[in-house]
Amino acid sequence: MGRLCTVRDVDWSARTALVRVDFNVPMKDGRVADDTRIRAALPTLQHLREHGARVVLLSHLGRPDGKPNPKYSLEPVAERLGELLKMPCPFAADCIGPPAEAAVKMIGSGEVVLLENVRFHPEEEANDSGFAAQLAKLGDVFVNDAFGTAHRAHASTEGLAHYLPAVAGLLMEKEIVTIGQALESPKRPFVAIVGGAKVSSKLAVLQNLIDRVDRLLIGGGMANTFLKAQGREVGKSLLDPDLVATARELVSRGDKVMLPIDVVVTTDLKGEAPGRTIAVTEVAADDIIVDIGPRAIEAFRAEITRAGTVLWNGPMGVFEDPRFARGTLAVAQAMAESKAVTIVGGGESVQAVEQAGLADKLTHVSTGGGASLEFIEGKVLPGVAALKHDC
C-alpha cells in the first residue's frame, strides 16, 4: 500500500481540518468518566493548531440507533476537551446543516470545535454518500485519527475520503505503523499472547499469527479448547467444542504453541471460595478453569523476558473477578519489565495494564479494540484503505 499520508504532509495555513476522532468514552452522571481516548487525540490536535489549521471534530458516542438521544450527546466531551487543551472548545448541536456550519464559521486559525454525535443520523452507519457530502462541506482536508472505528465503513470514517483529500492523524499513524511493524518485521523472538473467552472470536488472529511468531502463548477460556484437543479434562469450563479439531491442527505446528501447565479452578463462579491451583492433568469433571496457575505464569514470564517483540490480546482468566486476575496482571507486569517492543491490543488487556498503572511502561497500548483485532487478523480496514498513500 505504501506509506500512509499524514497531517505532516499537508500545509495547514488557511485550511480547515475535518478530523474524525474516537471520543467514544465512558460517561458517568453526564460527565466523562475516563478521558484516555480524548488524551490520545491531543498530539494530532496540537499539530494542527500549531500549523494554523481550523479544527472541526467529528465523533460518535455509544449506540443511539440513528436518532438524537441526550444520553449520548458529546457536549460533556467538549467541556473535558477544553480543559485538556486549556482553551474554550465550542460545541455544535448537530454535525451537519446550519448549527454545524455556523459553529465552524465562528472558529479561527488554531481553534477547535466539536460537532454533535454523528450517529444521531442513521445515514452515518449506512455510509450514505449524501450524508458524507454534507459533512465534507465543513472542511478542506479529512483527517482520520479514529483507529478504533477504522474497521467500520461509515460515512465519517470511509465515506468522507471520497469527497476530500484524506490523511491519517498521528494516533492512526502510530497504531498502523507499530502493530504493522510487529506483524511484518518484528524484532525477534516474536512472542504473541492470546487470551479471552473463546477460540471462535479469535480464530483468525491465531491463524494469522501462528506462521509469524516464534512462540504463541494461549491463556484464558480459549486455552480450554486447546487443552481438550490434547485430550485433557476441562470439566465445566468454557469450551468451543466445534473448534477442538482446529485447535489440534494449530497445536501440531511444531512447538510454537504454549499452553498453561497449571490452572486455577473453582466449582462455583458465584461463590466466595478463592479457587484451587492444580496441574492441568488434575482437572475434575465439576471444575471450572478460571485463571492460569503460578507455574504457567513463570513459564509465560520467561518467554516474555526472552522476547524481542511481545503482542498481547486478551486476559488470562476471569479477570473481572479480583480472585482470578492474578495471571492477567502477572502478564501485564512481565511486559512492563520487559526490554522488548511491547504492544497491547484489545479492551480487557488494555484495561488490565491501565488498572495496574503500567500503560506508560509499554511501547504501545492500542486504542483500537475491534479494529486492532481485525488488523492483527490481517484484514484491510476500510478507514485506513480510504486514506491517501505515498505522499
Phi, psi and omega in degrees: 000338182085177183291138178288131174284138184233180178302338179289341183269007185241139171275112189269355183300129179062024179242155178252123178268122175262105193251121173272112178251167176249087178258033177280078189254155176295137179242150174214125180052042176075013178231159178290123182271335181211116185261019183307312183291329178292314180296328180296335181273348187301319179303320178294315181296319179295319179301312181297316181295315181296335181260017169087008181283151164271133191244118180246122187254135175242140174202168168247167173213119177066203182232079183282002176060041171074017176216153181301138179210114184307330179301330184251021178289144179273003183304315177296333178291321177299321179296314180293321179298319177301319178296318181290324180278348184058042178200158179296139174238095180299157183234136178256138186286355174211164181260355176221171174076191186307316181299318180292314182298319180295317181295321180292322180296333185283341185267150178249188180303132178081002181256160188231137172231140176252129179267157181296159183317117180297336182279005170286353178244126180298337182293339181298303183287341176278357183052047183289127185293325178296320179292318178299320179296321178295319176297319184298335179297341188271357182210173178257327181225136178268127177244120176259112178242015184256075179301326182299341178243012184292343179274001178254130175269078179254169183300320184272358179246327182236317185300322182300329183295345177276351184242339182225153170304137188235124180230165180272147168281175185289328177290314177303314180300315182298317180299309185295316184290314185293310181290321180300318180294320179299322182283323188265321181216066184287153169286127186260158000294143179259115181247128173248137177242119182237127179226203183104179191287310193232144174296322185303324183284341184232019181301315181296325177297311180299318181291327179284329183276329191304323180273351183261331188268164172268329177218139177237107181266126183242126178225193180071189181301329183292336179297333182298322180295323179288321177296319178298322179296335177271005179086012181280154171281132177239007176059228182263020182292158174305137185207143171255083186301328181289345184250012179298317180295320178296317178299320179299319181294320179294318180295332183286354182278075177069209183250028183290322186278130180239124181250161179298139177267341171218161186218162172258131181233159172219166173252355182213101182299328184273351182284185183258352184301144183286347184095155180242142176264126180219162173291154180297341179281352187252006182294129181264169186298333181256011179279150172239121179283126186237352179192166172278153183271175183299324178291322176295319178302313181295320179295317178295318180300320180299319178294319179296318181298323182282342191288155171263331176221134176233126177242125184236130176218110174107138183289164184269352182194200178281072192298331182291344175263116184307332180295334187240027182259358188299315181298316180297314182292328178293322176296317178301315181295317180297321178293320180296328181273348184287151175268002182285169166288118186244125183233129177241127177226149180104135190312305188286328176293319178298315178302319181296313182291329178287318177300322181280356180070030186250358187305321183284355179262005180251155180297315184206126174249111187289141175269005196278326184059242181300326180292318180293324178298313180293326179294318178293330176293341182097010180282151172278125180272124184305321181293337178271317180301330183285345183278158179291143176234159178060057176288000000 
